[in-house]
Amino acid sequence: MESGNPGDYHATDFILGNIHKTRNVQDYVDYVQKTSFDPPGLMFLYTAENVLAIDGVMSQSGIQITYEDAKGLPITVIFDDPSDSLTFARAASPSRLPDWDALPDYPF
């Protein structure tokens, strides 16, 4: 459950994407970079009706964060740490998507 407490947030399972609401994007980037024990090396911004498919592909040269290429949907890199080995790419949208309505409800 969202509590607003950074400690609760950081204790959750690792995921490659998060959804946040903020009044000022740069203030949010600055906050995350200053307060995180291990701040993200890449941060993105996009607005869409549905969350885009994302993956992290590991190689010997680093990790490539790959978003689906939703035609006409801009994805803005709002932070990129030049000293890390993270890169960004787009790939074709998945050919099959899960039927989320068929999944059971979980009591969160």
Distance bins in CASP14 RR format, pairs under 12 A and 6 or more apart:
PFRMAT RR
TARGET T0000
AUTHOR 0000-0000-0000
RMODE 2
METHOD distances of the structure
MODEL  1
1 8 0 0 0 0 1 0 0 0 0 0 0
1 9 0 0 0 0 0 1 0 0 0 0 0
1 11 0 0 0 0 0 1 0 0 0 0 0
1 12 0 0 0 0 0 1 0 0 0 0 0
1 107 0 0 0 0 0 1 0 0 0 0 0
1 108 1 0 0 1 0 0 0 0 0 0 0
2 8 0 0 0 0 1 0 0 0 0 0 0
2 9 1 0 0 1 0 0 0 0 0 0 0
2 12 0 0 0 0 1 0 0 0 0 0 0
2 18 0 0 0 0 0 1 0 0 0 0 0
2 19 0 0 0 0 0 1 0 0 0 0 0
2 20 0 0 0 0 0 1 0 0 0 0 0
2 21 0 0 0 0 0 1 0 0 0 0 0
2 108 0 0 0 0 0 1 0 0 0 0 0
3 9 1 0 0 1 0 0 0 0 0 0 0
3 10 0 0 0 0 0 1 0 0 0 0 0
3 11 0 0 0 0 0 1 0 0 0 0 0
3 12 0 0 0 0 0 1 0 0 0 0 0
4 10 0 0 0 0 0 1 0 0 0 0 0
4 12 0 0 0 0 0 1 0 0 0 0 0
4 20 0 0 0 0 0 1 0 0 0 0 0
4 21 0 0 0 0 0 1 0 0 0 0 0
5 11 0 0 0 0 1 0 0 0 0 0 0
5 12 0 0 0 0 0 1 0 0 0 0 0
5 35 0 0 0 0 0 1 0 0 0 0 0
6 12 0 0 0 0 0 1 0 0 0 0 0
6 31 0 0 0 0 1 0 0 0 0 0 0
6 32 0 0 0 0 1 0 0 0 0 0 0
6 34 0 0 0 0 0 1 0 0 0 0 0
6 35 1 0 0 1 0 0 0 0 0 0 0
6 36 1 0 0 1 0 0 0 0 0 0 0
6 37 0 0 0 0 1 0 0 0 0 0 0
6 39 0 0 0 0 0 1 0 0 0 0 0
7 35 0 0 0 0 1 0 0 0 0 0 0
7 36 0 0 0 0 0 1 0 0 0 0 0
7 37 0 0 0 0 1 0 0 0 0 0 0
9 15 0 0 0 0 0 1 0 0 0 0 0
9 18 0 0 0 0 1 0 0 0 0 0 0
9 20 0 0 0 0 1 0 0 0 0 0 0
9 32 0 0 0 0 0 1 0 0 0 0 0
9 35 0 0 0 0 0 1 0 0 0 0 0
9 36 0 0 0 0 1 0 0 0 0 0 0
9 37 0 0 0 0 0 1 0 0 0 0 0
10 18 0 0 0 0 0 1 0 0 0 0 0
10 32 0 0 0 0 0 1 0 0 0 0 0
10 35 0 0 0 0 1 0 0 0 0 0 0
10 36 1 0 0 1 0 0 0 0 0 0 0
10 37 1 0 0 1 0 0 0 0 0 0 0
10 38 0 0 0 0 1 0 0 0 0 0 0
10 39 0 0 0 0 0 1 0 0 0 0 0
10 40 0 0 0 0 0 1 0 0 0 0 0
11 37 0 0 0 0 0 1 0 0 0 0 0
12 18 0 0 0 0 1 0 0 0 0 0 0
12 108 0 0 0 0 0 1 0 0 0 0 0
14 38 0 0 0 0 0 1 0 0 0 0 0
14 40 0 0 0 0 0 1 0 0 0 0 0
14 56 0 0 0 0 0 1 0 0 0 0 0
15 40 0 0 0 0 0 1 0 0 0 0 0
15 51 0 0 0 0 0 1 0 0 0 0 0
15 54 0 0 0 0 1 0 0 0 0 0 0
15 55 0 0 0 0 0 1 0 0 0 0 0
15 56 0 0 0 0 0 1 0 0 0 0 0
16 40 0 0 0 0 1 0 0 0 0 0 0
16 42 0 0 0 0 0 1 0 0 0 0 0
16 43 0 0 0 0 0 1 0 0 0 0 0
16 44 0 0 0 0 0 1 0 0 0 0 0
16 51 0 0 0 0 0 1 0 0 0 0 0
16 52 0 0 0 0 0 1 0 0 0 0 0
16 53 0 0 0 0 0 1 0 0 0 0 0
16 54 1 0 1 0 0 0 0 0 0 0 0
16 55 1 0 0 1 0 0 0 0 0 0 0
16 56 1 0 0 1 0 0 0 0 0 0 0
16 57 0 0 0 0 0 1 0 0 0 0 0
16 58 0 0 0 0 0 1 0 0 0 0 0
16 63 0 0 0 0 1 0 0 0 0 0 0
16 64 0 0 0 0 0 1 0 0 0 0 0
16 65 1 0 0 1 0 0 0 0 0 0 0
16 66 0 0 0 0 1 0 0 0 0 0 0
16 67 0 0 0 0 1 0 0 0 0 0 0
16 86 0 0 0 0 0 1 0 0 0 0 0
17 40 0 0 0 0 1 0 0 0 0 0 0
17 42 0 0 0 0 0 1 0 0 0 0 0
17 43 0 0 0 0 1 0 0 0 0 0 0
17 44 0 0 0 0 1 0 0 0 0 0 0
17 45 0 0 0 0 0 1 0 0 0 0 0
17 46 0 0 0 0 0 1 0 0 0 0 0
17 51 0 0 0 0 1 0 0 0 0 0 0
17 52 0 0 0 0 1 0 0 0 0 0 0
17 53 0 0 0 0 0 1 0 0 0 0 0
17 54 1 0 0 1 0 0 0 0 0 0 0
17 55 0 0 0 0 0 1 0 0 0 0 0
17 56 0 0 0 0 0 1 0 0 0 0 0
17 65 0 0 0 0 1 0 0 0 0 0 0
17 67 0 0 0 0 1 0 0 0 0 0 0
18 28 0 0 0 0 0 1 0 0 0 0 0
18 32 0 0 0 0 1 0 0 0 0 0 0
18 36 0 0 0 0 0 1 0 0 0 0 0
18 40 0 0 0 0 1 0 0 0 0 0 0
18 43 0 0 0 0 1 0 0 0 0 0 0
18 44 0 0 0 0 1 0 0 0 0 0 0
18 45 0 0 0 0 0 1 0 0 0 0 0
18 51 0 0 0 0 0 1 0 0 0 0 0
18 54 0 0 0 0 0 1 0 0 0 0 0
19 44 0 0 0 0 0 1 0 0 0 0 0
19 45 0 0 0 0 0 1 0 0 0 0 0
19 46 0 0 0 0 0 1 0 0 0 0 0
19 47 0 0 0 0 0 1 0 0 0 0 0
19 48 0 0 0 0 0 1 0 0 0 0 0
19 50 0 0 0 0 0 1 0 0 0 0 0
19 51 1 0 0 1 0 0 0 0 0 0 0
19 52 0 0 0 0 0 1 0 0 0 0 0
19 54 0 0 0 0 0 1 0 0 0 0 0
20 27 0 0 0 0 0 1 0 0 0 0 0
20 28 1 0 0 1 0 0 0 0 0 0 0
20 29 0 0 0 0 0 1 0 0 0 0 0
20 31 0 0 0 0 0 1 0 0 0 0 0
20 32 0 0 0 0 1 0 0 0 0 0 0
20 40 0 0 0 0 0 1 0 0 0 0 0
20 43 0 0 0 0 1 0 0 0 0 0 0
20 44 0 0 0 0 0 1 0 0 0 0 0
20 45 0 0 0 0 1 0 0 0 0 0 0
20 78 0 0 0 0 0 1 0 0 0 0 0
21 28 0 0 0 0 1 0 0 0 0 0 0
21 45 0 0 0 0 0 1 0 0 0 0 0
21 47 0 0 0 0 0 1 0 0 0 0 0
22 28 1 0 1 0 0 0 0 0 0 0 0
22 29 0 0 0 0 1 0 0 0 0 0 0
22 30 0 0 0 0 0 1 0 0 0 0 0
22 31 0 0 0 0 1 0 0 0 0 0 0
22 32 0 0 0 0 0 1 0 0 0 0 0
22 43 0 0 0 0 0 1 0 0 0 0 0
22 45 0 0 0 0 1 0 0 0 0 0 0
22 78 0 0 0 0 0 1 0 0 0 0 0
23 31 0 0 0 0 0 1 0 0 0 0 0
24 30 0 0 0 0 1 0 0 0 0 0 0
24 31 0 0 0 0 1 0 0 0 0 0 0
24 45 0 0 0 0 0 1 0 0 0 0 0
24 78 0 0 0 0 0 1 0 0 0 0 0
25 31 0 0 0 0 0 1 0 0 0 0 0
25 32 0 0 0 0 0 1 0 0 0 0 0
25 43 0 0 0 0 1 0 0 0 0 0 0
25 44 0 0 0 0 0 1 0 0 0 0 0
25 45 1 0 0 1 0 0 0 0 0 0 0
25 46 0 0 0 0 0 1 0 0 0 0 0
25 47 0 0 0 0 0 1 0 0 0 0 0
25 76 0 0 0 0 1 0 0 0 0 0 0
25 77 0 0 0 0 0 1 0 0 0 0 0
25 78 1 0 1 0 0 0 0 0 0 0 0
25 79 0 0 0 0 1 0 0 0 0 0 0
26 32 0 0 0 0 0 1 0 0 0 0 0
26 33 0 0 0 0 0 1 0 0 0 0 0
26 43 0 0 0 0 0 1 0 0 0 0 0
26 45 0 0 0 0 0 1 0 0 0 0 0
26 76 0 0 0 0 0 1 0 0 0 0 0
26 78 1 0 0 1 0 0 0 0 0 0 0
26 79 0 0 0 0 1 0 0 0 0 0 0
27 33 0 0 0 0 0 1 0 0 0 0 0
27 34 0 0 0 0 0 1 0 0 0 0 0
27 78 0 0 0 0 0 1 0 0 0 0 0
28 34 0 0 0 0 0 1 0 0 0 0 0
28 35 0 0 0 0 0 1 0 0 0 0 0
28 36 0 0 0 0 0 1 0 0 0 0 0
28 39 0 0 0 0 0 1 0 0 0 0 0
28 40 0 0 0 0 0 1 0 0 0 0 0
28 43 0 0 0 0 1 0 0 0 0 0 0
28 45 0 0 0 0 1 0 0 0 0 0 0
28 78 0 0 0 0 1 0 0 0 0 0 0
28 79 0 0 0 0 1 0 0 0 0 0 0
29 35 0 0 0 0 0 1 0 0 0 0 0
29 36 0 0 0 0 0 1 0 0 0 0 0
29 39 0 0 0 0 1 0 0 0 0 0 0
29 40 0 0 0 0 1 0 0 0 0 0 0
29 41 0 0 0 0 0 1 0 0 0 0 0
29 42 0 0 0 0 0 1 0 0 0 0 0
29 43 1 0 1 0 0 0 0 0 0 0 0
29 44 0 0 0 0 0 1 0 0 0 0 0
29 45 0 0 0 0 1 0 0 0 0 0 0
29 76 0 0 0 0 0 1 0 0 0 0 0
29 77 0 0 0 0 0 1 0 0 0 0 0
29 78 1 0 1 0 0 0 0 0 0 0 0
29 79 1 0 1 0 0 0 0 0 0 0 0
29 80 0 0 0 0 0 1 0 0 0 0 0
29 81 0 0 0 0 0 1 0 0 0 0 0
30 36 0 0 0 0 0 1 0 0 0 0 0
30 39 0 0 0 0 0 1 0 0 0 0 0
30 43 0 0 0 0 0 1 0 0 0 0 0
30 78 0 0 0 0 0 1 0 0 0 0 0
30 79 0 0 0 0 1 0 0 0 0 0 0
31 39 0 0 0 0 1 0 0 0 0 0 0
31 43 0 0 0 0 0 1 0 0 0 0 0
31 79 0 0 0 0 0 1 0 0 0 0 0
32 38 0 0 0 0 0 1 0 0 0 0 0
32 39 1 0 1 0 0 0 0 0 0 0 0
32 40 1 0 0 1 0 0 0 0 0 0 0
32 41 0 0 0 0 1 0 0 0 0 0 0
32 42 0 0 0 0 0 1 0 0 0 0 0
32 43 1 0 0 1 0 0 0 0 0 0 0
32 78 0 0 0 0 0 1 0 0 0 0 0
32 79 1 0 0 1 0 0 0 0 0 0 0
32 81 0 0 0 0 0 1 0 0 0 0 0
33 39 1 0 1 0 0 0 0 0 0 0 0
33 40 0 0 0 0 1 0 0 0 0 0 0
33 41 0 0 0 0 1 0 0 0 0 0 0
33 42 0 0 0 0 0 1 0 0 0 0 0
33 43 0 0 0 0 1 0 0 0 0 0 0
33 78 0 0 0 0 0 1 0 0 0 0 0
33 79 1 0 0 1 0 0 0 0 0 0 0
33 80 0 0 0 0 0 1 0 0 0 0 0
33 81 0 0 0 0 1 0 0 0 0 0 0
34 79 0 0 0 0 0 1 0 0 0 0 0
36 43 0 0 0 0 0 1 0 0 0 0 0
36 79 0 0 0 0 0 1 0 0 0 0 0
36 81 0 0 0 0 0 1 0 0 0 0 0
38 81 0 0 0 0 0 1 0 0 0 0 0
38 84 0 0 0 0 0 1 0 0 0 0 0
39 79 0 0 0 0 1 0 0 0 0 0 0
39 80 0 0 0 0 0 1 0 0 0 0 0
39 81 1 0 0 1 0 0 0 0 0 0 0
39 83 0 0 0 0 0 1 0 0 0 0 0
39 84 0 0 0 0 0 1 0 0 0 0 0
39 86 0 0 0 0 0 1 0 0 0 0 0
40 63 0 0 0 0 0 1 0 0 0 0 0
40 65 0 0 0 0 1 0 0 0 0 0 0
40 77 0 0 0 0 0 1 0 0 0 0 0
40 78 0 0 0 0 0 1 0 0 0 0 0
40 79 1 0 0 1 0 0 0 0 0 0 0
40 80 0 0 0 0 1 0 0 0 0 0 0
40 81 0 0 0 0 1 0 0 0 0 0 0
40 84 0 0 0 0 1 0 0 0 0 0 0
40 86 0 0 0 0 1 0 0 0 0 0 0
41 62 0 0 0 0 0 1 0 0 0 0 0
41 63 0 0 0 0 1 0 0 0 0 0 0
41 65 0 0 0 0 1 0 0 0 0 0 0
41 77 0 0 0 0 0 1 0 0 0 0 0
41 78 0 0 0 0 0 1 0 0 0 0 0
41 79 1 0 0 1 0 0 0 0 0 0 0
41 80 1 0 0 1 0 0 0 0 0 0 0
41 81 1 0 1 0 0 0 0 0 0 0 0
41 82 0 0 0 0 1 0 0 0 0 0 0
41 83 0 0 0 0 1 0 0 0 0 0 0
41 84 1 0 1 0 0 0 0 0 0 0 0
41 85 0 0 0 0 1 0 0 0 0 0 0
41 86 1 0 1 0 0 0 0 0 0 0 0
41 87 0 0 0 0 0 1 0 0 0 0 0
41 88 0 0 0 0 0 1 0 0 0 0 0
42 54 0 0 0 0 0 1 0 0 0 0 0
42 56 0 0 0 0 0 1 0 0 0 0 0
42 62 0 0 0 0 0 1 0 0 0 0 0
42 63 0 0 0 0 1 0 0 0 0 0 0
42 64 0 0 0 0 0 1 0 0 0 0 0
42 65 1 0 1 0 0 0 0 0 0 0 0
42 66 0 0 0 0 0 1 0 0 0 0 0
42 67 0 0 0 0 0 1 0 0 0 0 0
42 75 0 0 0 0 0 1 0 0 0 0 0
42 76 0 0 0 0 0 1 0 0 0 0 0
42 77 1 0 0 1 0 0 0 0 0 0 0
42 78 0 0 0 0 1 0 0 0 0 0 0
42 79 1 0 0 1 0 0 0 0 0 0 0
42 80 1 0 1 0 0 0 0 0 0 0 0
42 81 1 0 0 1 0 0 0 0 0 0 0
42 82 0 0 0 0 0 1 0 0 0 0 0
42 84 1 0 0 1 0 0 0 0 0 0 0
42 85 0 0 0 0 0 1 0 0 0 0 0
42 86 1 0 1 0 0 0 0 0 0 0 0
42 87 0 0 0 0 1 0 0 0 0 0 0
42 88 1 0 0 1 0 0 0 0 0 0 0
42 89 0 0 0 0 0 1 0 0 0 0 0
43 65 0 0 0 0 0 1 0 0 0 0 0
43 75 0 0 0 0 0 1 0 0 0 0 0
43 76 0 0 0 0 1 0 0 0 0 0 0
43 77 1 0 0 1 0 0 0 0 0 0 0
43 78 1 0 1 0 0 0 0 0 0 0 0
43 79 1 1 0 0 0 0 0 0 0 0 0
43 80 1 0 0 1 0 0 0 0 0 0 0
43 81 0 0 0 0 1 0 0 0 0 0 0
43 86 0 0 0 0 0 1 0 0 0 0 0
43 88 0 0 0 0 0 1 0 0 0 0 0
44 51 0 0 0 0 0 1 0 0 0 0 0
44 52 0 0 0 0 1 0 0 0 0 0 0
44 54 0 0 0 0 1 0 0 0 0 0 0
44 65 1 0 0 1 0 0 0 0 0 0 0
44 66 0 0 0 0 0 1 0 0 0 0 0
44 67 1 0 0 1 0 0 0 0 0 0 0
44 73 0 0 0 0 0 1 0 0 0 0 0
44 74 0 0 0 0 0 1 0 0 0 0 0
44 75 1 0 1 0 0 0 0 0 0 0 0
44 76 1 0 0 1 0 0 0 0 0 0 0
44 77 1 0 1 0 0 0 0 0 0 0 0
44 78 1 0 0 1 0 0 0 0 0 0 0
44 79 0 0 0 0 1 0 0 0 0 0 0
44 80 0 0 0 0 1 0 0 0 0 0 0
44 86 0 0 0 0 0 1 0 0 0 0 0
44 88 1 0 0 1 0 0 0 0 0 0 0
44 90 0 0 0 0 0 1 0 0 0 0 0
45 52 0 0 0 0 0 1 0 0 0 0 0
45 67 0 0 0 0 0 1 0 0 0 0 0
45 73 0 0 0 0 0 1 0 0 0 0 0
45 74 0 0 0 0 1 0 0 0 0 0 0
45 75 1 0 0 1 0 0 0 0 0 0 0
45 76 1 0 1 0 0 0 0 0 0 0 0
45 77 0 0 0 0 1 0 0 0 0 0 0
45 78 1 0 1 0 0 0 0 0 0 0 0
45 79 0 0 0 0 1 0 0 0 0 0 0
46 52 1 0 0 1 0 0 0 0 0 0 0
46 54 0 0 0 0 0 1 0 0 0 0 0
46 67 0 0 0 0 1 0 0 0 0 0 0
46 68 0 0 0 0 0 1 0 0 0 0 0
46 69 0 0 0 0 0 1 0 0 0 0 0
46 70 0 0 0 0 1 0 0 0 0 0 0
46 72 0 0 0 0 0 1 0 0 0 0 0
46 73 1 0 0 1 0 0 0 0 0 0 0
46 74 1 0 0 1 0 0 0 0 0 0 0
46 75 1 0 1 0 0 0 0 0 0 0 0
46 76 1 0 0 1 0 0 0 0 0 0 0
46 77 0 0 0 0 0 1 0 0 0 0 0
46 78 0 0 0 0 1 0 0 0 0 0 0
46 88 0 0 0 0 0 1 0 0 0 0 0
46 90 0 0 0 0 0 1 0 0 0 0 0
47 70 0 0 0 0 0 1 0 0 0 0 0
47 72 0 0 0 0 0 1 0 0 0 0 0
47 73 0 0 0 0 1 0 0 0 0 0 0
47 74 0 0 0 0 1 0 0 0 0 0 0
47 75 0 0 0 0 1 0 0 0 0 0 0
47 76 0 0 0 0 1 0 0 0 0 0 0
48 54 0 0 0 0 0 1 0 0 0 0 0
48 67 0 0 0 0 0 1 0 0 0 0 0
48 68 0 0 0 0 0 1 0 0 0 0 0
48 70 1 0 0 1 0 0 0 0 0 0 0
48 71 0 0 0 0 0 1 0 0 0 0 0
48 72 0 0 0 0 0 1 0 0 0 0 0
48 73 1 0 1 0 0 0 0 0 0 0 0
48 74 0 0 0 0 1 0 0 0 0 0 0
48 75 0 0 0 0 1 0 0 0 0 0 0
49 70 0 0 0 0 0 1 0 0 0 0 0
49 73 0 0 0 0 1 0 0 0 0 0 0
50 68 0 0 0 0 0 1 0 0 0 0 0
50 70 0 0 0 0 1 0 0 0 0 0 0
50 73 0 0 0 0 0 1 0 0 0 0 0
50 93 0 0 0 0 0 1 0 0 0 0 0
50 94 0 0 0 0 0 1 0 0 0 0 0
50 97 0 0 0 0 1 0 0 0 0 0 0
50 100 0 0 0 0 1 0 0 0 0 0 0
51 67 0 0 0 0 0 1 0 0 0 0 0
51 68 0 0 0 0 1 0 0 0 0 0 0
51 70 0 0 0 0 0 1 0 0 0 0 0
51 73 0 0 0 0 0 1 0 0 0 0 0
51 97 0 0 0 0 0 1 0 0 0 0 0
51 100 0 0 0 0 0 1 0 0 0 0 0
52 65 0 0 0 0 0 1 0 0 0 0 0
52 66 0 0 0 0 0 1 0 0 0 0 0
52 67 1 0 1 0 0 0 0 0 0 0 0
52 68 1 0 1 0 0 0 0 0 0 0 0
52 69 0 0 0 0 1 0 0 0 0 0 0
52 70 1 0 1 0 0 0 0 0 0 0 0
52 71 0 0 0 0 0 1 0 0 0 0 0
52 72 0 0 0 0 0 1 0 0 0 0 0
52 73 1 0 0 1 0 0 0 0 0 0 0
52 74 0 0 0 0 0 1 0 0 0 0 0
52 75 1 0 0 1 0 0 0 0 0 0 0
52 90 0 0 0 0 1 0 0 0 0 0 0
52 91 0 0 0 0 0 1 0 0 0 0 0
52 93 0 0 0 0 1 0 0 0 0 0 0
52 94 0 0 0 0 0 1 0 0 0 0 0
52 97 0 0 0 0 0 1 0 0 0 0 0
53 65 0 0 0 0 0 1 0 0 0 0 0
53 66 0 0 0 0 1 0 0 0 0 0 0
53 67 1 0 0 1 0 0 0 0 0 0 0
53 68 1 0 1 0 0 0 0 0 0 0 0
53 69 0 0 0 0 1 0 0 0 0 0 0
53 70 0 0 0 0 1 0 0 0 0 0 0
53 73 0 0 0 0 0 1 0 0 0 0 0
53 90 0 0 0 0 0 1 0 0 0 0 0
53 91 0 0 0 0 1 0 0 0 0 0 0
53 92 0 0 0 0 1 0 0 0 0 0 0
53 93 1 0 0 1 0 0 0 0 0 0 0
53 94 1 0 1 0 0 0 0 0 0 0 0
53 95 0 0 0 0 0 1 0 0 0 0 0
53 96 0 0 0 0 0 1 0 0 0 0 0
53 97 0 0 0 0 1 0 0 0 0 0 0
53 98 0 0 0 0 0 1 0 0 0 0 0
54 63 0 0 0 0 0 1 0 0 0 0 0
54 64 0 0 0 0 0 1 0 0 0 0 0
54 65 1 0 0 1 0 0 0 0 0 0 0
54 66 1 0 0 1 0 0 0 0 0 0 0
54 67 1 0 1 0 0 0 0 0 0 0 0
54 68 1 0 0 1 0 0 0 0 0 0 0
54 69 0 0 0 0 0 1 0 0 0 0 0
54 70 0 0 0 0 0 1 0 0 0 0 0
54 75 0 0 0 0 0 1 0 0 0 0 0
54 88 0 0 0 0 0 1 0 0 0 0 0
54 89 0 0 0 0 0 1 0 0 0 0 0
54 90 0 0 0 0 0 1 0 0 0 0 0
54 91 0 0 0 0 1 0 0 0 0 0 0
54 93 0 0 0 0 0 1 0 0 0 0 0
54 94 0 0 0 0 0 1 0 0 0 0 0
55 63 0 0 0 0 1 0 0 0 0 0 0
55 64 0 0 0 0 1 0 0 0 0 0 0
55 65 1 0 0 1 0 0 0 0 0 0 0
55 66 1 0 1 0 0 0 0 0 0 0 0
55 67 0 0 0 0 1 0 0 0 0 0 0
55 68 0 0 0 0 1 0 0 0 0 0 0
55 88 0 0 0 0 0 1 0 0 0 0 0
55 89 0 0 0 0 1 0 0 0 0 0 0
55 90 0 0 0 0 0 1 0 0 0 0 0
55 91 0 0 0 0 1 0 0 0 0 0 0
55 94 0 0 0 0 1 0 0 0 0 0 0
56 62 0 0 0 0 1 0 0 0 0 0 0
56 63 1 0 1 0 0 0 0 0 0 0 0
56 64 1 0 0 1 0 0 0 0 0 0 0
56 65 1 0 1 0 0 0 0 0 0 0 0
56 66 1 0 0 1 0 0 0 0 0 0 0
56 67 0 0 0 0 1 0 0 0 0 0 0
56 86 0 0 0 0 1 0 0 0 0 0 0
56 87 0 0 0 0 0 1 0 0 0 0 0
56 88 0 0 0 0 0 1 0 0 0 0 0
56 89 0 0 0 0 1 0 0 0 0 0 0
56 91 0 0 0 0 0 1 0 0 0 0 0
57 63 1 0 0 1 0 0 0 0 0 0 0
57 64 1 0 1 0 0 0 0 0 0 0 0
57 65 0 0 0 0 1 0 0 0 0 0 0
57 66 1 0 1 0 0 0 0 0 0 0 0
57 67 0 0 0 0 0 1 0 0 0 0 0
57 86 0 0 0 0 0 1 0 0 0 0 0
57 87 0 0 0 0 1 0 0 0 0 0 0
57 88 0 0 0 0 0 1 0 0 0 0 0
57 89 0 0 0 0 1 0 0 0 0 0 0
57 91 0 0 0 0 1 0 0 0 0 0 0
58 64 0 0 0 0 1 0 0 0 0 0 0
58 65 0 0 0 0 0 1 0 0 0 0 0
58 66 0 0 0 0 0 1 0 0 0 0 0
58 85 0 0 0 0 1 0 0 0 0 0 0
58 86 0 0 0 0 0 1 0 0 0 0 0
58 87 0 0 0 0 0 1 0 0 0 0 0
59 66 0 0 0 0 0 1 0 0 0 0 0
59 85 0 0 0 0 1 0 0 0 0 0 0
59 86 0 0 0 0 0 1 0 0 0 0 0
59 87 0 0 0 0 1 0 0 0 0 0 0
59 89 0 0 0 0 0 1 0 0 0 0 0
60 85 0 0 0 0 1 0 0 0 0 0 0
61 84 0 0 0 0 0 1 0 0 0 0 0
61 85 1 0 0 1 0 0 0 0 0 0 0
61 86 0 0 0 0 0 1 0 0 0 0 0
61 87 0 0 0 0 1 0 0 0 0 0 0
62 84 0 0 0 0 1 0 0 0 0 0 0
62 85 1 1 0 0 0 0 0 0 0 0 0
62 86 1 0 0 1 0 0 0 0 0 0 0
62 87 1 0 0 1 0 0 0 0 0 0 0
63 84 0 0 0 0 1 0 0 0 0 0 0
63 85 1 0 0 1 0 0 0 0 0 0 0
63 86 1 0 1 0 0 0 0 0 0 0 0
63 87 1 0 0 1 0 0 0 0 0 0 0
63 88 0 0 0 0 0 1 0 0 0 0 0
63 89 0 0 0 0 0 1 0 0 0 0 0
64 85 0 0 0 0 1 0 0 0 0 0 0
64 86 1 0 0 1 0 0 0 0 0 0 0
64 87 1 0 1 0 0 0 0 0 0 0 0
64 88 1 0 0 1 0 0 0 0 0 0 0
64 89 1 0 1 0 0 0 0 0 0 0 0
64 90 0 0 0 0 0 1 0 0 0 0 0
64 91 0 0 0 0 1 0 0 0 0 0 0
65 75 0 0 0 0 0 1 0 0 0 0 0
65 77 0 0 0 0 1 0 0 0 0 0 0
65 80 0 0 0 0 0 1 0 0 0 0 0
65 84 0 0 0 0 0 1 0 0 0 0 0
65 85 0 0 0 0 0 1 0 0 0 0 0
65 86 1 0 0 1 0 0 0 0 0 0 0
65 87 1 0 0 1 0 0 0 0 0 0 0
65 88 1 0 1 0 0 0 0 0 0 0 0
65 89 1 0 0 1 0 0 0 0 0 0 0
65 90 0 0 0 0 0 1 0 0 0 0 0
65 91 0 0 0 0 0 1 0 0 0 0 0
66 75 0 0 0 0 0 1 0 0 0 0 0
66 86 0 0 0 0 0 1 0 0 0 0 0
66 87 0 0 0 0 1 0 0 0 0 0 0
66 88 1 0 0 1 0 0 0 0 0 0 0
66 89 1 0 1 0 0 0 0 0 0 0 0
66 90 1 0 0 1 0 0 0 0 0 0 0
66 91 1 0 1 0 0 0 0 0 0 0 0
66 92 0 0 0 0 0 1 0 0 0 0 0
66 93 0 0 0 0 0 1 0 0 0 0 0
66 94 0 0 0 0 0 1 0 0 0 0 0
67 73 0 0 0 0 1 0 0 0 0 0 0
67 74 0 0 0 0 0 1 0 0 0 0 0
67 75 1 0 1 0 0 0 0 0 0 0 0
67 76 0 0 0 0 0 1 0 0 0 0 0
67 77 0 0 0 0 0 1 0 0 0 0 0
67 88 1 0 0 1 0 0 0 0 0 0 0
67 89 1 0 0 1 0 0 0 0 0 0 0
67 90 1 0 1 0 0 0 0 0 0 0 0
67 91 1 0 0 1 0 0 0 0 0 0 0
67 92 0 0 0 0 0 1 0 0 0 0 0
67 93 0 0 0 0 1 0 0 0 0 0 0
67 94 0 0 0 0 0 1 0 0 0 0 0
68 75 0 0 0 0 1 0 0 0 0 0 0
68 89 0 0 0 0 0 1 0 0 0 0 0
68 90 1 0 0 1 0 0 0 0 0 0 0
68 91 1 0 0 1 0 0 0 0 0 0 0
68 92 1 0 0 1 0 0 0 0 0 0 0
68 93 1 0 1 0 0 0 0 0 0 0 0
68 94 1 0 0 1 0 0 0 0 0 0 0
68 95 0 0 0 0 0 1 0 0 0 0 0
68 97 0 0 0 0 0 1 0 0 0 0 0
69 75 0 0 0 0 1 0 0 0 0 0 0
69 88 0 0 0 0 0 1 0 0 0 0 0
69 89 0 0 0 0 1 0 0 0 0 0 0
69 90 1 0 1 0 0 0 0 0 0 0 0
69 91 1 0 0 1 0 0 0 0 0 0 0
69 92 1 0 0 1 0 0 0 0 0 0 0
69 93 1 0 0 1 0 0 0 0 0 0 0
69 94 0 0 0 0 0 1 0 0 0 0 0
70 90 0 0 0 0 1 0 0 0 0 0 0
70 91 0 0 0 0 0 1 0 0 0 0 0
70 92 0 0 0 0 0 1 0 0 0 0 0
70 93 1 0 0 1 0 0 0 0 0 0 0
70 94 0 0 0 0 0 1 0 0 0 0 0
71 90 0 0 0 0 0 1 0 0 0 0 0
71 92 0 0 0 0 0 1 0 0 0 0 0
71 93 0 0 0 0 1 0 0 0 0 0 0
72 90 0 0 0 0 0 1 0 0 0 0 0
73 90 0 0 0 0 1 0 0 0 0 0 0
73 93 0 0 0 0 0 1 0 0 0 0 0
74 90 0 0 0 0 0 1 0 0 0 0 0
75 88 0 0 0 0 1 0 0 0 0 0 0
75 89 0 0 0 0 0 1 0 0 0 0 0
75 90 1 0 0 1 0 0 0 0 0 0 0
76 88 0 0 0 0 0 1 0 0 0 0 0
77 86 0 0 0 0 0 1 0 0 0 0 0
77 87 0 0 0 0 0 1 0 0 0 0 0
77 88 1 0 0 1 0 0 0 0 0 0 0
77 89 0 0 0 0 0 1 0 0 0 0 0
77 90 0 0 0 0 0 1 0 0 0 0 0
78 88 0 0 0 0 0 1 0 0 0 0 0
79 86 0 0 0 0 0 1 0 0 0 0 0
79 88 0 0 0 0 0 1 0 0 0 0 0
80 86 1 0 0 1 0 0 0 0 0 0 0
80 87 0 0 0 0 1 0 0 0 0 0 0
80 88 1 0 0 1 0 0 0 0 0 0 0
81 87 0 0 0 0 0 1 0 0 0 0 0
END
